Amino acid sequence: MNSQPTIKKETKNKIRVEFERTPLKERLKAKFGNLAFYTDIVWYLFRFIILLGVSYIVLYPFFTKIAASFMSPDDFIDVTVMLIPKYPSFDQYKYIFLENEYVSAFFNTLFLSLSTALLQTFVSCLVGYGLSKFKFKGNSLVMAAVILTMVVPHGTVYLSMFMEFRYFDVFKLFGLLEPLGYTGIIDAISGNSLQLTGTFWPMIIISITGLAFKNGLYIFMMRQFFKGVPDELEESAYIDGSGVFRTFLQIIIPLSIPMMITIFLFAFSWQWTDNFYTEMFMQGNNSTVLMPNIVGVPSSLNIDHAGMQLYTSAINNTCGIMIILPLVVLYLFCQKFLVQGIERSGIVG
């Protein structure tokens, strides 16, 4: 089998020196006077135009919403105003911040999103490690149940989940207390059960048990990641006397930091903008304001004019911008870890 000839470094230097010694006219002719050069230009221009068109289609709605958030009511009835406001104003941001309880919603949502994201990340890491590295009876069945949580629409379990936490009684424990004479506890419990709706506890419990929003996807991603970790690392730790949990905490966890950050960002972002579970479990609680609750027209903004519908829509879009703004800032600082985690998850490419 004949190998292809290799060009030595000295030969490359000699060719470059000879090329530099040739007249400028000959060098320009050799560089620009060939078909390959013009073919590359056409290909680069074609890709640039395609990418520019796709970027315009994707980003134009965001540009229009951001521009409308700085417009005054007069700009919406002025036909000459397109993207650049003629009378720029910060009133939308000002009154949404002051009157729609943005600060309270921010900290309440931050606490809920941070706690659930941390729990989901740890649970996904633990379950994914067990499914990928330990062979036991029912492994495939458990993995099928994980996939099932990704397939079943959340709307189909709405009523059952709501009733479960509205009358929360694990294994009918509170019902067993009444015959034993614990009437003090029973009196504090409505109908021999706990009412957890209206609190953060339902979201926290489903995060601990791996049933939260997209938790099945997180477990699948962690499983795929751990399947790529060499078994020799664990075997060497076992030889040195480390147990399963010590190996998991001291060896596996440090290796999976980029992947865990990716899971955390996904869980945090989805909980931050979630209105399915929050509306379901927070029914009857009007004192706790979350990010989805700030969407509305502040009373100080006058919408009684000719462009009322456009102005009202712009205000609601501004609320959406203020909701996702913290996520944009978070992404700017963590995008490197997000890309690394997705690449190592084994579900791309």
C-alpha positions as a Markdown table, in Angstrom:
| # | Residue | x | y | z |
|---|---|---|---|---|
| 1 | Met | 0.0 | 0.0 | 0.0 |
| 2 | Asn | 1.6 | 3.2 | -1.2 |
| 3 | Ser | 1.4 | 6.1 | 1.3 |
| 4 | Gln | 0.8 | 9.6 | 0.1 |
| 5 | Pro | 4.0 | 11.7 | -0.2 |
| 6 | Thr | 4.5 | 14.2 | 2.6 |
| 7 | Ile | 5.9 | 17.7 | 2.2 |
| 8 | Lys | 8.6 | 18.5 | 4.6 |
| 9 | Lys | 8.8 | 21.7 | 6.5 |
| 10 | Glu | 11.9 | 22.8 | 4.6 |
| 11 | Thr | 10.2 | 22.3 | 1.3 |
| 12 | Lys | 7.2 | 24.5 | 2.4 |
| 13 | Asn | 9.6 | 27.2 | 3.5 |
| 14 | Lys | 11.4 | 27.0 | 0.2 |
| 15 | Ile | 8.2 | 27.3 | -1.8 |
| 16 | Arg | 7.1 | 30.3 | 0.3 |
| 17 | Val | 10.4 | 32.1 | -0.1 |
| 18 | Glu | 10.3 | 31.5 | -3.9 |
| 19 | Phe | 6.7 | 32.8 | -4.0 |
| 20 | Glu | 7.6 | 36.0 | -2.1 |
| 21 | Arg | 10.5 | 36.6 | -4.5 |
| 22 | Thr | 8.3 | 36.6 | -7.6 |
| 23 | Pro | 6.9 | 40.0 | -8.8 |
| 24 | Leu | 3.8 | 41.4 | -7.2 |
| 25 | Lys | 1.9 | 41.1 | -10.5 |
| 26 | Glu | 2.6 | 37.4 | -10.8 |
| 27 | Arg | 1.7 | 36.8 | -7.1 |
| 28 | Leu | -1.7 | 38.6 | -7.5 |
| 29 | Lys | -2.4 | 36.7 | -10.7 |
| 30 | Ala | -1.6 | 33.4 | -9.0 |
| 31 | Lys | -3.8 | 34.3 | -6.0 |
| 32 | Phe | -6.8 | 35.9 | -7.6 |
| 33 | Gly | -6.7 | 34.7 | -11.1 |
| 34 | Asn | -8.0 | 31.2 | -10.6 |
| 35 | Leu | -11.4 | 29.6 | -10.6 |
| 36 | Ala | -11.1 | 28.2 | -7.0 |
| 37 | Phe | -10.8 | 31.7 | -5.6 |
| 38 | Tyr | -14.0 | 33.0 | -7.1 |
| 39 | Thr | -15.8 | 29.7 | -6.3 |
| 40 | Asp | -14.9 | 30.3 | -2.6 |
| 41 | Ile | -16.2 | 33.9 | -2.8 |
| 42 | Val | -19.5 | 32.8 | -4.2 |
| 43 | Trp | -19.8 | 30.0 | -1.6 |
| 44 | Tyr | -19.0 | 32.4 | 1.3 |
| 45 | Leu | -21.5 | 35.0 | 0.0 |
| 46 | Phe | -24.2 | 32.4 | -0.4 |
| 47 | Arg | -23.7 | 31.2 | 3.2 |
| 48 | Phe | -23.6 | 34.8 | 4.5 |
| 49 | Ile | -26.9 | 35.6 | 2.8 |
| 50 | Ile | -28.6 | 32.5 | 4.1 |
| 51 | Leu | -27.4 | 33.1 | 7.6 |
| 52 | Leu | -28.3 | 36.8 | 7.4 |
| 53 | Gly | -31.9 | 35.9 | 6.3 |
| 54 | Val | -32.3 | 33.2 | 9.0 |
| 55 | Ser | -31.0 | 35.6 | 11.6 |
| 56 | Tyr | -33.4 | 38.3 | 10.4 |
| 57 | Ile | -36.4 | 36.0 | 10.6 |
| 58 | Val | -35.4 | 34.8 | 14.1 |
| 59 | Leu | -34.3 | 38.1 | 15.6 |
| 60 | Tyr | -36.8 | 40.6 | 14.0 |
| 61 | Pro | -39.7 | 39.8 | 16.4 |
| 62 | Phe | -37.3 | 40.5 | 19.4 |
| 63 | Phe | -36.1 | 43.8 | 17.9 |
| 64 | Thr | -39.7 | 44.9 | 17.4 |
| 65 | Lys | -40.7 | 44.1 | 21.0 |
| 66 | Ile | -37.6 | 45.8 | 22.4 |
| 67 | Ala | -38.2 | 48.9 | 20.3 |
| 68 | Ala | -41.9 | 49.0 | 21.3 |
| 69 | Ser | -41.0 | 48.9 | 25.0 |
| 70 | Phe | -39.4 | 52.3 | 24.6 |
| 71 | Met | -42.2 | 53.9 | 22.7 |
| 72 | Ser | -44.7 | 56.4 | 24.1 |
| 73 | Pro | -48.4 | 56.2 | 23.3 |
| 74 | Asp | -48.0 | 58.8 | 20.5 |
| 75 | Asp | -45.5 | 56.5 | 18.7 |
| 76 | Phe | -48.2 | 53.8 | 18.2 |
| 77 | Ile | -50.5 | 56.1 | 16.3 |
| 78 | Asp | -47.8 | 57.7 | 14.2 |
| 79 | Val | -47.6 | 55.8 | 10.9 |
| 80 | Thr | -44.0 | 57.1 | 10.3 |
| 81 | Val | -42.6 | 55.2 | 13.3 |
| 82 | Met | -41.4 | 51.7 | 12.6 |
| 83 | Leu | -38.6 | 50.5 | 14.9 |
| 84 | Ile | -37.0 | 53.7 | 16.2 |
| 85 | Pro | -39.3 | 55.6 | 18.6 |
| 86 | Lys | -39.9 | 59.3 | 17.9 |
| 87 | Tyr | -40.7 | 60.0 | 21.5 |
| 88 | Pro | -38.7 | 57.5 | 23.5 |
| 89 | Ser | -39.9 | 56.8 | 27.0 |
| 90 | Phe | -39.0 | 54.5 | 30.0 |
| 91 | Asp | -42.5 | 54.7 | 31.5 |
| 92 | Gln | -43.3 | 51.1 | 30.7 |
| 93 | Tyr | -40.3 | 49.7 | 32.6 |
| 94 | Lys | -40.7 | 52.3 | 35.4 |
| 95 | Tyr | -44.3 | 51.5 | 36.2 |
| 96 | Ile | -44.0 | 47.7 | 35.7 |
| 97 | Phe | -41.2 | 47.8 | 38.2 |
| 98 | Leu | -43.0 | 49.9 | 40.7 |
| 99 | Glu | -46.6 | 48.8 | 40.4 |
| 100 | Asn | -46.5 | 45.2 | 39.3 |
| 101 | Glu | -44.4 | 44.1 | 42.3 |
| 102 | Tyr | -41.4 | 43.2 | 40.2 |
| 103 | Val | -39.0 | 43.1 | 43.2 |
| 104 | Ser | -41.2 | 40.7 | 45.2 |
| 105 | Ala | -41.8 | 38.5 | 42.1 |
| 106 | Phe | -38.0 | 38.4 | 41.4 |
| 107 | Phe | -37.0 | 37.2 | 44.8 |
| 108 | Asn | -39.9 | 34.8 | 45.2 |
| 109 | Thr | -39.2 | 33.2 | 41.8 |
| 110 | Leu | -35.4 | 33.2 | 42.5 |
| 111 | Phe | -36.0 | 31.2 | 45.7 |
| 112 | Leu | -38.3 | 28.8 | 44.0 |
| 113 | Ser | -36.2 | 28.3 | 40.9 |
| 114 | Leu | -33.0 | 28.0 | 42.8 |
| 115 | Ser | -34.2 | 25.4 | 45.2 |
| 116 | Thr | -36.0 | 23.3 | 42.7 |
| 117 | Ala | -33.1 | 23.5 | 40.2 |
| 118 | Leu | -30.6 | 22.4 | 42.8 |
| 119 | Leu | -32.8 | 19.5 | 43.8 |
| 120 | Gln | -33.5 | 18.4 | 40.3 |
| 121 | Thr | -29.8 | 18.6 | 39.4 |
| 122 | Phe | -28.8 | 16.4 | 42.3 |
| 123 | Val | -31.6 | 13.9 | 41.8 |
| 124 | Ser | -31.0 | 13.6 | 38.1 |
| 125 | Cys | -27.3 | 13.1 | 38.7 |
| 126 | Leu | -27.9 | 10.4 | 41.3 |
| 127 | Val | -30.6 | 8.5 | 39.3 |
| 128 | Gly | -28.6 | 8.9 | 36.0 |
| 129 | Tyr | -25.5 | 7.5 | 37.7 |
| 130 | Gly | -27.4 | 4.5 | 39.0 |
| 131 | Leu | -29.1 | 3.7 | 35.7 |
| 132 | Ser | -25.8 | 3.9 | 33.8 |
| 133 | Lys | -23.3 | 2.2 | 36.0 |
| 134 | Phe | -25.3 | -0.5 | 38.0 |
| 135 | Lys | -26.9 | -3.5 | 36.4 |
| 136 | Phe | -29.9 | -4.7 | 38.4 |
| 137 | Lys | -33.3 | -6.3 | 37.8 |
| 138 | Gly | -35.7 | -3.6 | 36.6 |
| 139 | Asn | -33.1 | -1.3 | 35.2 |
| 140 | Ser | -34.8 | -1.2 | 31.8 |
| 141 | Leu | -38.2 | -0.8 | 33.5 |
| 142 | Val | -37.0 | 2.2 | 35.5 |
| 143 | Met | -35.6 | 3.8 | 32.3 |
| 144 | Ala | -38.8 | 3.1 | 30.5 |
| 145 | Ala | -40.7 | 5.0 | 33.3 |
| 146 | Val | -38.2 | 7.9 | 32.9 |
| 147 | Ile | -38.9 | 8.0 | 29.2 |
| 148 | Leu | -42.7 | 7.8 | 29.9 |
| 149 | Thr | -42.5 | 11.0 | 32.0 |
| 150 | Met | -41.1 | 12.7 | 28.9 |
| 151 | Val | -43.8 | 11.4 | 26.6 |
| 152 | Val | -47.0 | 11.8 | 28.7 |
| 153 | Pro | -48.4 | 15.4 | 28.3 |
| 154 | His | -48.5 | 17.3 | 31.5 |
| 155 | Gly | -52.1 | 18.3 | 31.0 |
| 156 | Thr | -53.2 | 14.7 | 31.4 |
| 157 | Val | -51.9 | 14.5 | 35.0 |
| 158 | Tyr | -53.2 | 18.0 | 36.0 |
| 159 | Leu | -56.2 | 16.9 | 38.0 |
| 160 | Ser | -54.5 | 14.0 | 39.7 |
| 161 | Met | -51.5 | 16.0 | 40.8 |
| 162 | Phe | -53.6 | 18.8 | 42.0 |
| 163 | Met | -55.9 | 16.6 | 44.1 |
| 164 | Glu | -52.8 | 14.7 | 45.5 |
| 165 | Phe | -51.4 | 17.9 | 46.9 |
| 166 | Arg | -54.7 | 19.4 | 47.8 |
| 167 | Tyr | -55.4 | 16.5 | 50.1 |
| 168 | Phe | -51.9 | 15.3 | 50.8 |
| 169 | Asp | -51.7 | 12.2 | 52.8 |
| 170 | Val | -48.8 | 9.8 | 52.1 |
| 171 | Phe | -49.9 | 6.2 | 52.8 |
| 172 | Lys | -52.9 | 7.6 | 54.6 |
| 173 | Leu | -50.7 | 8.4 | 57.5 |
| 174 | Phe | -52.8 | 11.2 | 58.9 |
| 175 | Gly | -55.9 | 9.1 | 58.7 |
| 176 | Leu | -54.3 | 6.5 | 60.9 |
| 177 | Leu | -53.6 | 9.0 | 63.6 |
| 178 | Glu | -57.3 | 9.6 | 64.4 |
| 179 | Pro | -58.0 | 6.2 | 66.0 |
| 180 | Leu | -54.8 | 6.6 | 68.1 |
| 181 | Gly | -56.2 | 9.7 | 69.8 |
| 182 | Tyr | -54.0 | 12.3 | 68.2 |
| 183 | Thr | -56.8 | 14.7 | 67.9 |
| 184 | Gly | -54.6 | 17.8 | 68.2 |
| 185 | Ile | -52.9 | 16.9 | 65.0 |
| 186 | Ile | -56.1 | 15.9 | 63.3 |
| 187 | Asp | -57.8 | 19.2 | 64.2 |
| 188 | Ala | -55.0 | 21.1 | 62.6 |
| 189 | Ile | -55.4 | 19.1 | 59.4 |
| 190 | Ser | -58.3 | 19.7 | 57.1 |
| 191 | Gly | -60.1 | 16.4 | 56.4 |
| 192 | Asn | -57.3 | 14.1 | 57.8 |
| 193 | Ser | -54.9 | 15.4 | 55.2 |
| 194 | Leu | -52.5 | 18.3 | 54.5 |
| 195 | Gln | -53.3 | 21.0 | 52.1 |
| 196 | Leu | -50.1 | 21.8 | 50.3 |
| 197 | Thr | -51.6 | 23.8 | 47.5 |
| 198 | Gly | -50.9 | 27.5 | 47.8 |
| 199 | Thr | -47.3 | 26.9 | 48.9 |
| 200 | Phe | -44.0 | 26.0 | 47.3 |
| 201 | Trp | -44.0 | 22.5 | 48.8 |
| 202 | Pro | -45.6 | 20.7 | 45.8 |
| 203 | Met | -42.8 | 22.0 | 43.5 |
| 204 | Ile | -40.2 | 21.0 | 46.0 |
| 205 | Ile | -41.6 | 17.5 | 46.5 |
| 206 | Ile | -41.9 | 16.7 | 42.8 |
| 207 | Ser | -38.3 | 18.0 | 42.4 |
| 208 | Ile | -37.0 | 15.6 | 45.1 |
| 209 | Thr | -38.9 | 12.7 | 43.6 |
| 210 | Gly | -37.7 | 13.3 | 40.0 |
| 211 | Leu | -41.2 | 14.1 | 38.7 |
| 212 | Ala | -40.8 | 17.8 | 38.1 |
| 213 | Phe | -41.1 | 19.5 | 34.7 |
| 214 | Lys | -38.6 | 18.0 | 32.2 |
| 215 | Asn | -37.0 | 15.9 | 35.0 |
| 216 | Gly | -37.1 | 12.8 | 32.8 |
| 217 | Leu | -35.0 | 14.6 | 30.2 |
| 218 | Tyr | -32.4 | 15.6 | 32.8 |
| 219 | Ile | -32.1 | 12.1 | 34.0 |
| 220 | Phe | -31.7 | 10.8 | 30.5 |
| 221 | Met | -29.0 | 13.4 | 29.8 |
| 222 | Met | -27.1 | 12.5 | 32.9 |
| 223 | Arg | -27.4 | 8.8 | 32.1 |
| 224 | Gln | -25.9 | 9.4 | 28.6 |
| 225 | Phe | -23.1 | 11.4 | 30.1 |
| 226 | Phe | -22.2 | 8.8 | 32.8 |
| 227 | Lys | -22.2 | 6.0 | 30.2 |
| 228 | Gly | -19.2 | 7.8 | 28.6 |
| 229 | Val | -17.2 | 7.9 | 31.9 |
| 230 | Pro | -14.6 | 5.1 | 31.9 |
| 231 | Asp | -15.3 | 2.3 | 34.4 |
| 232 | Glu | -11.6 | 2.1 | 35.2 |
| 233 | Leu | -12.0 | 5.3 | 37.3 |
| 234 | Glu | -14.5 | 3.7 | 39.6 |
| 235 | Glu | -12.6 | 0.3 | 39.7 |
| 236 | Ser | -9.4 | 2.1 | 40.8 |
| 237 | Ala | -11.3 | 3.9 | 43.5 |
| 238 | Tyr | -12.9 | 0.6 | 44.8 |
| 239 | Ile | -9.4 | -0.9 | 44.9 |
| 240 | Asp | -8.2 | 2.0 | 47.1 |
| 241 | Gly | -11.0 | 1.2 | 49.5 |
| 242 | Ser | -13.6 | 3.8 | 48.5 |
| 243 | Gly | -17.3 | 2.9 | 48.8 |
| 244 | Val | -20.0 | 3.6 | 46.2 |
| 245 | Phe | -21.1 | 6.9 | 47.7 |
| 246 | Arg | -17.6 | 8.2 | 48.4 |
| 247 | Thr | -16.6 | 7.4 | 44.8 |
| 248 | Phe | -19.7 | 9.1 | 43.6 |
| 249 | Leu | -19.1 | 12.3 | 45.6 |
| 250 | Gln | -15.3 | 12.5 | 45.2 |
| 251 | Ile | -14.7 | 11.3 | 41.7 |
| 252 | Ile | -17.9 | 11.2 | 39.7 |
| 253 | Ile | -19.4 | 14.6 | 40.8 |
| 254 | Pro | -16.2 | 16.6 | 40.0 |
| 255 | Leu | -16.1 | 15.1 | 36.5 |
| 256 | Ser | -19.8 | 16.0 | 35.8 |
| 257 | Ile | -19.6 | 19.6 | 36.9 |
| 258 | Pro | -20.2 | 21.0 | 33.3 |
| 259 | Met | -23.1 | 18.6 | 32.7 |
| 260 | Met | -24.6 | 19.5 | 36.1 |
| 261 | Ile | -24.4 | 23.2 | 35.3 |
| 262 | Thr | -26.2 | 22.5 | 32.1 |
| 263 | Ile | -29.0 | 20.6 | 33.9 |
| 264 | Phe | -29.1 | 23.4 | 36.5 |
| 265 | Leu | -29.5 | 26.1 | 33.8 |
| 266 | Phe | -32.3 | 24.2 | 32.1 |
| 267 | Ala | -34.2 | 23.5 | 35.3 |
| 268 | Phe | -33.7 | 27.0 | 36.6 |
| 269 | Ser | -34.9 | 28.6 | 33.3 |
| 270 | Trp | -37.9 | 26.4 | 32.9 |
| 271 | Gln | -39.0 | 27.0 | 36.5 |
| 272 | Trp | -38.4 | 30.7 | 36.2 |
| 273 | Thr | -40.9 | 31.1 | 33.3 |
| 274 | Asp | -43.2 | 28.2 | 34.3 |
| 275 | Asn | -46.9 | 29.0 | 34.6 |
| 276 | Phe | -48.3 | 25.5 | 34.4 |
| 277 | Tyr | -47.3 | 24.1 | 37.8 |
| 278 | Thr | -47.3 | 27.5 | 39.5 |
| 279 | Glu | -50.8 | 28.2 | 38.5 |
| 280 | Met | -51.9 | 24.7 | 39.4 |
| 281 | Phe | -50.2 | 24.6 | 42.9 |
| 282 | Met | -50.4 | 28.2 | 43.9 |
| 283 | Gln | -54.2 | 28.5 | 43.5 |
| 284 | Gly | -55.7 | 30.5 | 46.4 |
| 285 | Asn | -52.4 | 32.2 | 47.3 |
| 286 | Asn | -52.8 | 35.8 | 46.3 |
| 287 | Ser | -49.9 | 37.1 | 48.5 |
| 288 | Thr | -47.0 | 35.3 | 46.8 |
| 289 | Val | -46.2 | 37.0 | 43.5 |
| 290 | Leu | -44.1 | 35.1 | 40.9 |
| 291 | Met | -42.7 | 36.3 | 37.6 |
| 292 | Pro | -45.6 | 35.2 | 35.4 |
| 293 | Asn | -47.9 | 37.2 | 37.7 |
| 294 | Ile | -46.4 | 40.6 | 36.8 |
| 295 | Val | -47.8 | 40.5 | 33.3 |
| 296 | Gly | -50.4 | 43.2 | 33.2 |
| 297 | Val | -51.0 | 46.9 | 32.5 |
| 298 | Pro | -50.0 | 49.2 | 35.4 |
| 299 | Ser | -52.7 | 51.6 | 36.5 |
| 300 | Ser | -50.4 | 54.6 | 35.9 |
| 301 | Leu | -50.1 | 54.0 | 32.2 |
| 302 | Asn | -52.9 | 55.6 | 30.2 |
| 303 | Ile | -54.2 | 53.2 | 27.6 |
| 304 | Asp | -57.3 | 55.2 | 26.8 |
| 305 | His | -56.3 | 56.5 | 23.3 |
| 306 | Ala | -56.5 | 55.5 | 19.7 |
| 307 | Gly | -53.6 | 53.0 | 19.8 |
| 308 | Met | -54.9 | 51.2 | 22.9 |
| 309 | Gln | -54.6 | 47.7 | 21.6 |
| 310 | Leu | -51.1 | 48.2 | 20.2 |
| 311 | Tyr | -50.0 | 49.9 | 23.4 |
| 312 | Thr | -51.5 | 47.3 | 25.7 |
| 313 | Ser | -49.7 | 44.5 | 23.7 |
| 314 | Ala | -46.5 | 46.4 | 23.9 |
| 315 | Ile | -46.8 | 46.7 | 27.7 |
| 316 | Asn | -47.4 | 42.9 | 28.0 |
| 317 | Asn | -44.4 | 42.3 | 25.8 |
| 318 | Thr | -42.3 | 44.6 | 28.0 |
| 319 | Cys | -43.4 | 42.5 | 31.0 |
| 320 | Gly | -42.1 | 39.4 | 29.1 |
| 321 | Ile | -38.8 | 41.2 | 28.4 |
| 322 | Met | -38.4 | 42.0 | 32.1 |
| 323 | Ile | -39.1 | 38.4 | 33.0 |
| 324 | Ile | -36.5 | 36.9 | 30.7 |
| 325 | Leu | -33.9 | 39.6 | 31.3 |
| 326 | Pro | -32.3 | 37.8 | 34.3 |
| 327 | Leu | -32.1 | 34.6 | 32.2 |
| 328 | Val | -30.2 | 36.4 | 29.5 |
| 329 | Val | -27.7 | 37.7 | 32.0 |
| 330 | Leu | -27.4 | 34.2 | 33.5 |
| 331 | Tyr | -26.8 | 32.8 | 30.0 |
| 332 | Leu | -24.1 | 35.4 | 29.2 |
| 333 | Phe | -22.0 | 34.2 | 32.2 |
| 334 | Cys | -22.7 | 30.4 | 31.8 |
| 335 | Gln | -22.9 | 29.9 | 28.1 |
| 336 | Lys | -19.5 | 28.1 | 28.0 |
| 337 | Phe | -20.6 | 25.5 | 30.6 |
| 338 | Leu | -23.9 | 25.1 | 28.7 |
| 339 | Val | -22.2 | 24.3 | 25.4 |
| 340 | Gln | -19.8 | 21.9 | 27.1 |
| 341 | Gly | -22.6 | 20.1 | 28.9 |
| 342 | Ile | -24.7 | 19.7 | 25.7 |
| 343 | Glu | -21.6 | 18.4 | 23.8 |
| 344 | Arg | -20.9 | 15.8 | 26.5 |
| 345 | Ser | -24.4 | 14.7 | 27.0 |
| 346 | Gly | -24.3 | 12.3 | 24.0 |
| 347 | Ile | -27.6 | 13.4 | 22.6 |
| 348 | Val | -26.3 | 15.7 | 19.8 |
| 349 | Gly | -24.2 | 15.1 | 16.7 |
